[in-house]
Amino acid sequence: MRVSTSGMFSSGLQLMQRLQSALDHTQRQISSGRRILTPSDDPIAASRALEIRESLSRLEQFDRNANIAQNRLSQEESALSSVNNVLQRVRELALQANNASQSNESRQMIAVEMREQLDNLVQLANQQDGNGKFLFSGNLDDTEPVVRMGSSFTYNGDQGQRFIQIGEGRQVPDGDSGAAVFFGIRDGNGTFSTSPASTNTGTGVLGAGSLVDPTAWVQDQYTVRFIDQGNFEVVDSAATVVSTGTFQPGDTVAFRGIEFRLDGQPQGGDEFLAAPSRFQDVFSALDQTAAAVELSVNDDVSRAALHNGINAGLLNIDQAIGNLLDVRTQVGSRLSAIESQVDSNAAFSLNYQETLASLEDLDYAEAISRLSMEVTTLEAAQKSFVRTQSLSLFNYF
């Protein structure tokens, strides 16, 4: 078979190009530290590496989301702490005003501070985060949640919560609506509330009530009507007598599974109402408590009205504090969940990075050894090619 000079040159050139390409590939692997430079180097590993990078990208986004939720919840917790301080201070003032040693003038001064605390509470309810968004407007975070018109308070937000994803299949709300924090509060003891009739002429003062038998409690409007100083009857909303009893000051009045203490001496015709608890807002509760503190005391009857008003206010404030505690517990649980999820995300990220390294990272010892071999092979091929091209039949004549 005859070998042409051009064919020999072409074959030799192709061989050296392949060797040079392999050498260049190895050099680029070493300089980049990556085994896979193009998907064709290892299609299966390249596909798996792409999936892992997407998973790492999602984890990074989850961490950014977690940071956003954590910042907003931390701001909410700070605001709720301030709200609790306001409610505790108003409660202290109400107890102070309920003392018989206070004069009308001193109670007026107490009421002034209570109303200042009420203004402070409205400002806290309308607090904004670092981005100028209202904390307690629900999904309507550009809308001021609480608007005051005299002694009336209106909520302009909604009851929604914005959920933020912080992990695969895990979301947390980044706040609470003002409806849940400030407006969804039951009056009285949370089951029923009591109040004296405005026409009472005696000195009866309502004490704390409790639900003693839930199975016997029938939600209805009940009226405890005193026939005389020592006898009373209880009628429901249909004017049906459901209970009767005798009375001494300080006795506990009990019927239909509920009971409440009654101090002082009611007069014949005096009435005390008991009804299922209704929802109210904390602002109105504080406003009504301040109004009760402002009542003038001129005799025993007006003093009883003062105590009844403040006692009712204290019950409502306690309900607001209890509701606030529930919300703060939920916020704390979310912050704990975020911290736990961030740690979990970090563990997953580390695992993914280790797997990605096993797929893509270069074995430097193997690569350097291969580089040395490829350099030697290329040099040998070049020298062989030089010697081959210098051969000629004329050298043998």
Secondary structure in CASP SS format (residue, H / E / C, confidence):
PFRMAT SS
TARGET T0000
AUTHOR 0000-0000-0000
METHOD secondary structure of the structure
MODEL  1
M C 1.00
R C 1.00
V C 1.00
S C 1.00
T H 1.00
S H 1.00
G H 1.00
M H 1.00
F H 1.00
S H 1.00
S H 1.00
G H 1.00
L H 1.00
Q H 1.00
L H 1.00
M H 1.00
Q H 1.00
R H 1.00
L H 1.00
Q H 1.00
S H 1.00
A H 1.00
L H 1.00
D H 1.00
H H 1.00
T H 1.00
Q H 1.00
R H 1.00
Q H 1.00
I H 1.00
S H 1.00
S H 1.00
G C 1.00
R E 1.00
R C 1.00
I C 1.00
L C 1.00
T C 1.00
P H 1.00
S H 1.00
D H 1.00
D C 1.00
P H 1.00
I H 1.00
A H 1.00
A H 1.00
S H 1.00
R H 1.00
A H 1.00
L H 1.00
E H 1.00
I H 1.00
R H 1.00
E H 1.00
S H 1.00
L H 1.00
S H 1.00
R H 1.00
L H 1.00
E H 1.00
Q H 1.00
F H 1.00
D H 1.00
R H 1.00
N H 1.00
A H 1.00
N H 1.00
I H 1.00
A H 1.00
Q H 1.00
N H 1.00
R H 1.00
L H 1.00
S H 1.00
Q H 1.00
E H 1.00
E H 1.00
S H 1.00
A H 1.00
L H 1.00
S H 1.00
S H 1.00
V H 1.00
N H 1.00
N H 1.00
V H 1.00
L H 1.00
Q H 1.00
R H 1.00
V H 1.00
R H 1.00
E H 1.00
L H 1.00
A H 1.00
L H 1.00
Q H 1.00
A H 1.00
N C 1.00
N C 1.00
A C 1.00
S C 1.00
Q C 1.00
S C 1.00
N H 1.00
E H 1.00
S H 1.00
R H 1.00
Q H 1.00
M H 1.00
I H 1.00
A H 1.00
V H 1.00
E H 1.00
M H 1.00
R H 1.00
E H 1.00
Q H 1.00
L H 1.00
D H 1.00
N H 1.00
L H 1.00
V H 1.00
Q H 1.00
L H 1.00
A H 1.00
N C 1.00
Q C 1.00
Q E 1.00
D C 1.00
G C 1.00
N C 1.00
G C 1.00
K C 1.00
F E 1.00
L C 1.00
F C 1.00
S C 1.00
G C 1.00
N C 1.00
L C 1.00
D C 1.00
D C 1.00
T C 1.00
E C 1.00
P C 1.00
V E 1.00
V E 1.00
R E 1.00
M E 1.00
G C 1.00
S C 1.00
S E 1.00
F E 1.00
T E 1.00
Y E 1.00
N C 1.00
G C 1.00
D C 1.00
Q C 1.00
G C 1.00
Q C 1.00
R C 1.00
F E 1.00
I E 1.00
Q E 1.00
I E 1.00
G E 1.00
E C 1.00
G C 1.00
R E 1.00
Q E 1.00
V E 1.00
P E 1.00
D C 1.00
G C 1.00
D C 1.00
S C 1.00
G H 1.00
A H 1.00
A H 1.00
V H 1.00
F H 1.00
F H 1.00
G C 1.00
I E 1.00
R E 1.00
D C 1.00
G C 1.00
N C 1.00
G C 1.00
T C 1.00
F E 1.00
S E 1.00
T E 1.00
S E 1.00
P E 1.00
A C 1.00
S C 1.00
T C 1.00
N C 1.00
T C 1.00
G C 1.00
T C 1.00
G C 1.00
V E 1.00
L E 1.00
G E 1.00
A E 1.00
G E 1.00
S E 1.00
L E 1.00
V C 1.00
D C 1.00
P C 1.00
T C 1.00
A C 1.00
W C 1.00
V C 1.00
Q C 1.00
D C 1.00
Q C 1.00
Y E 1.00
T E 1.00
V E 1.00
R E 1.00
F E 1.00
I E 1.00
D E 1.00
Q C 1.00
G C 1.00
N E 1.00
F E 1.00
E E 1.00
V E 1.00
V E 1.00
D C 1.00
S C 1.00
A C 1.00
A C 1.00
T C 1.00
V E 1.00
V E 1.00
S E 1.00
T E 1.00
G E 1.00
T E 1.00
F C 1.00
Q C 1.00
P C 1.00
G C 1.00
D C 1.00
T E 1.00
V E 1.00
A E 1.00
F E 1.00
R C 1.00
G C 1.00
I E 1.00
E E 1.00
F E 1.00
R E 1.00
L E 1.00
D E 1.00
G C 1.00
Q C 1.00
P C 1.00
Q C 1.00
G C 1.00
G C 1.00
D C 1.00
E E 1.00
F E 1.00
L E 1.00
A E 1.00
A E 1.00
P E 1.00
S C 1.00
R C 1.00
F E 1.00
Q E 1.00
D C 1.00
V H 1.00
F H 1.00
S H 1.00
A H 1.00
L H 1.00
D H 1.00
Q H 1.00
T H 1.00
A H 1.00
A H 1.00
A H 1.00
V H 1.00
E C 1.00
L C 1.00
S C 1.00
V C 1.00
N C 1.00
D C 1.00
D H 1.00
V H 1.00
S H 1.00
R H 1.00
A H 1.00
A H 1.00
L H 1.00
H H 1.00
N H 1.00
G H 1.00
I H 1.00
N H 1.00
A H 1.00
G H 1.00
L H 1.00
L H 1.00
N H 1.00
I H 1.00
D H 1.00
Q H 1.00
A H 1.00
I H 1.00
G H 1.00
N H 1.00
L H 1.00
L H 1.00
D H 1.00
V H 1.00
R H 1.00
T H 1.00
Q H 1.00
V H 1.00
G H 1.00
S H 1.00
R H 1.00
L H 1.00
S H 1.00
A H 1.00
I H 1.00
E H 1.00
S H 1.00
Q H 1.00
V H 1.00
D H 1.00
S H 1.00
N H 1.00
A H 1.00
A H 1.00
F H 1.00
S H 1.00
L H 1.00
N H 1.00
Y H 1.00
Q H 1.00
E H 1.00
T H 1.00
L H 1.00
A H 1.00
S H 1.00
L H 1.00
E H 1.00
D E 1.00
L C 1.00
D C 1.00
Y H 1.00
A H 1.00
E H 1.00
A H 1.00
I H 1.00
S H 1.00
R H 1.00
L H 1.00
S H 1.00
M H 1.00
E H 1.00
V H 1.00
T H 1.00
T H 1.00
L H 1.00
E H 1.00
A H 1.00
A H 1.00
Q H 1.00
K H 1.00
S H 1.00
F H 1.00
V H 1.00
R H 1.00
T H 1.00
Q H 1.00
S C 1.00
L C 1.00
S C 1.00
L H 1.00
F H 1.00
N H 1.00
Y H 1.00
F C 1.00
END
